Amino acid sequence: MTDMIEIARTSGHGKINYVWLNRADNRVERKMSLIELVDNHVVGVGYYPE
């Protein structure tokens, strides 16, 4: 989470790759999030790439 905030703070937007527990099937999987700084808020969307 701190990496996402740092990306938003320094660049205003970006993406990050990491591993995450997929609650749908309880597997640890690769995940990607797109980050955007909007006003004073960090907004992000994450997905599991194939």
Backbone torsions as a table, in degrees:
resi	resn	phi	psi	omega
1	MET	NA	-39.6	179.4
2	THR	-65.1	-33.3	176.3
3	ASP	-62.0	-40.4	179.8
4	MET	-64.5	-42.9	179.0
5	ILE	-64.9	-41.0	179.9
6	GLU	-64.8	-40.3	176.3
7	ILE	-60.4	-47.0	-179.9
8	ALA	-63.5	-41.3	-177.6
9	ARG	-67.1	-43.0	-174.0
10	THR	-86.4	-36.2	-173.9
11	SER	-111.3	-23.4	-175.8
12	GLY	89.2	-20.7	177.4
13	HIS	-168.0	164.3	178.6
14	GLY	164.8	-170.7	177.5
15	LYS	-139.2	157.3	-177.7
16	ILE	-142.6	139.8	175.6
17	ASN	-107.0	140.3	-179.8
18	TYR	-161.1	178.0	175.1
19	VAL	-108.9	149.5	-173.8
20	TRP	-151.6	148.9	175.9
21	LEU	-78.3	113.6	177.5
22	ASN	-77.2	108.3	-175.7
23	ARG	-68.3	-18.2	179.8
24	ALA	-68.7	-34.2	-177.8
25	ASP	-133.5	9.0	178.6
26	ASN	57.0	33.8	175.3
27	ARG	-111.1	144.5	173.3
28	VAL	-82.0	122.9	-174.7
29	GLU	-134.3	161.3	172.9
30	ARG	-68.2	143.4	179.0
31	LYS	-140.7	149.5	176.4
32	MET	-125.6	140.3	176.1
33	SER	-126.8	139.5	173.5
34	LEU	-101.4	130.8	-172.6
35	ILE	-118.8	140.1	177.9
36	GLU	-142.4	135.8	174.0
37	LEU	-92.1	118.8	-179.4
38	VAL	-120.7	115.2	-172.2
39	ASP	54.3	-113.0	179.6
40	ASN	-115.6	24.5	-177.1
41	HIS	-120.7	142.0	174.1
42	VAL	-93.6	122.1	-180.0
43	VAL	-115.3	136.1	-179.6
44	GLY	-146.2	157.1	174.4
45	VAL	-134.9	135.2	-179.0
46	GLY	-118.7	149.7	177.7
47	TYR	-149.8	161.3	178.9
48	TYR	-98.5	105.4	179.7
49	PRO	-69.3	151.7	178.9
50	GLU	-83.4	NA	NA
